[in-house]
């Protein structure tokens, strides 16, 4: 008989909610403070375009995002607030995990070359320690359906299951 650790869902729920706090803080700063969307984001973008981004992503950042940096600055903040709220409440955790993973991939592509070209490969991964662990957490949250424990996803699916059994489905 396979071993199942019954504390795993609760551990995932705690990690999910702790991750939510980070994203709520990140998003709040970007949406409700003028420093990010009206200047800070442009500075990040210019650095990424000049030296950090992978080649195909550099074009996207330079030609699409940078000319509309204020809009995208607020959009990044709203995405982070969305992810944070969903993870905290445990609602739409799977869609929020996909959005969060795509956001982390975007940041990874924007900053990949920051250590420079021709350096040992471990330096690239070391420079991405802000993004890759969060990417892995989002993958875990998605696969584990982490909103089922201590989250509205679990509450809502229990309600759907009860409704389906009463309806004969």
Secondary structure in CASP SS format (residue, H / E / C, confidence):
PFRMAT SS
TARGET T0000
AUTHOR 0000-0000-0000
METHOD secondary structure of the structure
MODEL  1
X C 1.00
X C 1.00
X C 1.00
X C 1.00
X C 1.00
X C 1.00
X C 1.00
X H 1.00
X H 1.00
X H 1.00
X H 1.00
X H 1.00
X H 1.00
X H 1.00
X H 1.00
X H 1.00
X H 1.00
X H 1.00
X H 1.00
X H 1.00
X H 1.00
X H 1.00
X H 1.00
X H 1.00
X H 1.00
X H 1.00
X H 1.00
X H 1.00
X H 1.00
X H 1.00
X H 1.00
X H 1.00
X C 1.00
X H 1.00
X H 1.00
X H 1.00
X H 1.00
X H 1.00
X H 1.00
X H 1.00
X H 1.00
X H 1.00
X H 1.00
X H 1.00
X H 1.00
X H 1.00
X H 1.00
X H 1.00
X H 1.00
X H 1.00
X H 1.00
X H 1.00
X C 1.00
X C 1.00
X H 1.00
X H 1.00
X H 1.00
X H 1.00
X H 1.00
X H 1.00
X H 1.00
X H 1.00
X H 1.00
X H 1.00
X H 1.00
X H 1.00
X H 1.00
X H 1.00
X H 1.00
X H 1.00
X H 1.00
X H 1.00
X H 1.00
X H 1.00
X H 1.00
X H 1.00
X H 1.00
X H 1.00
X H 1.00
X H 1.00
X H 1.00
X H 1.00
X H 1.00
X H 1.00
X H 1.00
X H 1.00
X H 1.00
X H 1.00
X H 1.00
X C 1.00
X C 1.00
X C 1.00
X H 1.00
X H 1.00
X H 1.00
X H 1.00
X H 1.00
X H 1.00
X H 1.00
X H 1.00
X H 1.00
X H 1.00
X H 1.00
X H 1.00
X H 1.00
X H 1.00
X H 1.00
X H 1.00
X H 1.00
X H 1.00
X H 1.00
X H 1.00
X H 1.00
X H 1.00
X H 1.00
X C 1.00
X C 1.00
X C 1.00
X C 1.00
X C 1.00
X H 1.00
X H 1.00
X H 1.00
X H 1.00
X H 1.00
X H 1.00
X H 1.00
X C 1.00
X C 1.00
X C 1.00
X C 1.00
X H 1.00
X H 1.00
X H 1.00
X H 1.00
X H 1.00
X H 1.00
X H 1.00
X H 1.00
X H 1.00
X H 1.00
X H 1.00
X H 1.00
X H 1.00
X C 1.00
X C 1.00
X C 1.00
X C 1.00
X C 1.00
X C 1.00
X C 1.00
X H 1.00
X H 1.00
X H 1.00
X H 1.00
X H 1.00
X H 1.00
X H 1.00
X H 1.00
X H 1.00
X H 1.00
X H 1.00
X H 1.00
X H 1.00
X H 1.00
X H 1.00
X H 1.00
X C 1.00
X C 1.00
END
